[in-house]
Amino acid sequence: MSAAGLYRPPQWVAPPMVSVAITQQNSAASSGGTAPQTTTYVFDAVLDIEHSQRLEKTSHPVQTGADISSHAYLVPATCVLYVGMSDAMDAYSNGPANISPWTGNPSKSVSAYQTLLTLQAQRQPMTVTTRLRTYTNMVITDISPKEDYRTIAGLRCRVEFGQIRTATVNVTPASARANDTQTTGLGQVNPQPVPAATENQFNINNYGGVTPIDQVNIPGAGDFSSVNTNSLQTQVP
């Protein structure tokens, strides 16, 4: 028992098997000052973990001998944690120094839920560490707590994490001011007017002696069943 009368497991000093860590780069670190600050959260219990890493492939036939990597790609990973928090058990923050407490409410379980909502709203990438795999660039995509008679003094919650892919694209501009200059990387831009023969090559002015459909007065709001057939009769000049 701890000093506050809350239960503390005997293996308290052991590192947590499952944790959620957020590394924040403060302004002082970018100028060579303080190192980035890492905030780590752990749960009282992790009841279940679901890992998912899927590959998306094309449904069309692939040419024999083609590089299959051009027709399949890895979908960003997902990880689902079924966690539990207890108001009767001492917080892990009293153990390892690198674990951040769940604060903000007298009930630790309510504080944990509110903290998860805050982390989701911040949309800040985090690192999820499990026994099988360590996921990076993860964000909380779904938080689904379940309340019943067994969660009066605790929290049972499903927390889903989704991975964000990052990439760097190099762009070579054709012009520093694309909208203000007629010069590009390919040379001088000399626009030419479209010849009249090209503009008029698809214009049919005669319509075969029949009034065009867009010039017929059709009653109703676009109901072609109400077309006045008398207005579509051939007009003899």
C-alpha positions in Angstrom: 0.0 0.0 0.0 1.2 3.5 -0.7 1.1 6.4 1.7 -2.3 7.5 0.4 -3.7 4.0 1.0 -3.9 3.2 -2.7 -2.7 -0.2 -4.1 0.7 -0.3 -5.7 1.8 -3.4 -7.6 5.0 -5.1 -6.4 6.7 -4.8 -9.8 6.2 -1.0 -9.7 9.7 0.0 -10.8 9.6 -2.2 -13.9 9.3 -0.2 -17.1 5.8 -0.2 -18.6 5.2 -2.6 -21.5 2.8 -0.2 -23.3 3.2 3.6 -23.3 2.3 6.6 -25.3 5.0 9.3 -25.7 4.9 12.7 -27.2 8.1 14.7 -28.0 7.7 18.4 -28.1 10.3 20.5 -29.8 10.4 23.8 -27.9 11.7 27.1 -29.3 14.8 27.0 -27.1 15.8 23.6 -28.5 15.8 24.8 -32.1 18.3 27.6 -31.2 20.6 25.1 -29.5 19.2 25.5 -26.0 17.0 23.1 -24.1 16.6 19.6 -25.5 13.2 18.4 -26.7 10.8 17.5 -24.0 9.2 14.0 -24.0 5.9 13.4 -22.2 5.1 9.7 -21.6 1.8 8.3 -20.5 1.0 4.8 -19.3 -2.2 3.1 -18.3 -3.1 1.1 -15.2 -4.0 -1.9 -17.4 -3.9 -2.8 -21.1 -6.5 -5.4 -21.6 -6.1 -6.0 -25.3 -4.0 -4.8 -28.2 -4.9 -5.0 -31.9 -2.2 -4.5 -34.5 -3.0 -4.0 -38.1 -0.6 -3.6 -41.0 -2.2 -4.0 -44.4 -1.0 -4.0 -48.0 -3.3 -2.6 -50.7 -2.9 -4.2 -54.1 -4.4 -3.5 -57.4 -7.5 -5.4 -58.6 -6.5 -5.2 -62.2 -4.4 -7.7 -64.0 -0.6 -7.0 -63.8 1.6 -7.5 -66.8 3.8 -10.6 -66.5 7.3 -9.6 -65.4 6.2 -6.1 -64.2 7.6 -4.7 -60.9 4.8 -5.6 -58.4 5.9 -2.8 -56.1 4.3 -0.4 -58.7 0.9 -2.0 -58.2 0.9 -2.5 -54.4 1.5 -0.2 -51.4 1.5 -0.4 -47.6 -1.4 1.2 -45.9 -0.5 3.3 -42.8 -0.5 1.1 -39.7 -3.2 1.1 -37.0 -3.0 0.1 -33.4 -5.9 -0.3 -31.0 -5.5 -0.3 -27.2 -8.2 -1.5 -24.8 -7.1 0.2 -21.6 -8.3 0.4 -18.1 -7.8 3.0 -15.4 -8.6 2.6 -11.7 -9.3 5.2 -9.1 -8.3 2.7 -6.4 -4.8 2.1 -7.7 -1.9 4.4 -7.2 -0.7 6.4 -10.2 2.4 5.2 -12.1 3.6 8.8 -11.9 4.7 8.0 -8.4 7.1 5.4 -9.7 9.4 5.9 -12.7 10.5 9.5 -13.1 9.8 9.6 -16.9 6.1 8.9 -16.5 3.7 11.8 -16.6 0.7 11.8 -14.3 -3.0 11.9 -15.3 -4.1 15.1 -13.7 -6.9 17.6 -14.1 -9.7 15.9 -12.2 -10.0 14.3 -8.7 -10.8 11.0 -10.4 -7.8 9.6 -12.2 -10.0 7.7 -14.6 -11.8 10.9 -15.6 -8.4 12.7 -15.9 -7.1 10.0 -18.2 -10.2 10.3 -20.5 -9.9 14.1 -20.6 -6.2 13.9 -21.4 -6.9 11.5 -24.3 -9.4 13.9 -25.7 -6.9 16.7 -25.4 -4.2 14.7 -27.2 -6.6 13.8 -30.0 -7.6 17.5 -30.4 -4.0 18.6 -30.6 -3.4 16.2 -33.5 0.2 15.9 -32.5 2.1 12.9 -33.7 3.2 10.5 -30.9 5.1 7.3 -30.4 3.1 4.2 -29.2 5.3 1.5 -27.7 4.1 -2.1 -27.3 5.7 -5.5 -26.9 5.6 -6.4 -30.5 6.2 -3.0 -32.2 7.0 0.6 -31.7 4.8 2.9 -33.8 5.9 6.4 -34.8 3.9 9.3 -36.1 0.7 8.1 -34.6 -2.4 10.2 -33.9 -5.5 9.2 -32.0 -8.3 8.6 -34.4 -11.0 7.2 -32.1 -11.7 7.2 -28.4 -14.6 4.9 -27.3 -15.1 4.6 -23.5 -17.6 2.1 -22.2 -19.5 2.9 -19.0 -21.4 0.4 -16.9 -21.8 -0.7 -13.3 -18.2 -1.9 -13.3 -16.7 1.5 -14.2 -18.1 3.6 -11.3 -14.6 4.1 -10.0 -12.6 3.4 -13.2 -12.4 3.6 -17.0 -12.5 1.0 -19.7 -11.8 2.6 -23.1 -10.9 1.7 -26.7 -8.2 4.0 -28.1 -7.4 3.7 -31.8 -4.2 5.1 -33.2 -3.5 5.7 -36.9 -0.1 6.3 -38.6 0.7 9.4 -40.7 3.1 9.0 -43.5 5.6 11.9 -44.1 7.5 12.6 -47.2 9.8 15.3 -48.7 9.2 16.6 -52.2 11.8 18.6 -54.1 10.2 21.2 -56.4 12.1 23.0 -59.2 10.2 26.1 -60.0 9.8 27.0 -63.6 9.6 30.7 -62.7 10.0 32.7 -59.6 6.8 34.6 -60.5 4.8 32.4 -62.6 1.8 34.8 -62.8 3.9 37.9 -63.5 6.3 37.0 -66.2 6.3 35.4 -69.6 9.6 33.7 -69.1 9.8 30.1 -67.8 12.5 27.5 -67.5 11.7 26.3 -71.0 12.2 29.8 -72.6 10.1 32.8 -73.6 6.3 32.3 -73.5 4.7 33.6 -76.7 1.0 33.1 -76.7 -0.6 32.7 -80.1 -4.3 33.3 -80.9 -6.4 30.4 -81.9 -7.1 30.4 -85.6 -10.7 31.1 -86.6 -10.9 27.9 -88.5 -10.1 25.9 -85.3 -12.6 27.8 -83.2 -15.4 27.3 -85.7 -14.6 23.7 -86.8 -17.3 22.3 -84.4 -19.8 25.0 -84.8 -22.9 23.8 -86.7 -25.1 26.8 -87.4 -27.7 25.2 -89.6 -28.9 22.5 -87.2 -30.4 20.7 -90.2 -33.2 23.3 -90.2 -34.4 22.3 -86.7 -34.4 24.6 -83.7 -31.7 23.6 -81.2 -33.0 22.0 -78.1 -31.4 24.7 -75.9 -33.4 27.3 -77.7 -36.8 25.6 -77.4 -39.2 27.0 -74.8 -39.9 23.9 -72.7 -42.5 24.2 -70.0 -41.6 22.8 -66.6 -38.2 22.7 -64.8 -36.2 20.6 -67.2 -38.9 17.9 -67.6 -38.3 16.6 -71.1 -41.5 14.7 -71.0 -43.3 18.0 -71.3 -41.5 19.0 -74.5 -43.8 20.7 -77.0 -43.3 18.6 -80.0 -44.8 21.3 -82.2 -41.8 23.6 -81.5 -39.4 20.9 -82.8 -40.9 20.8 -86.2 -38.7 21.5 -89.2 -38.6 25.2 -90.0 -38.7 25.9 -93.7 -37.1 29.2 -94.5 
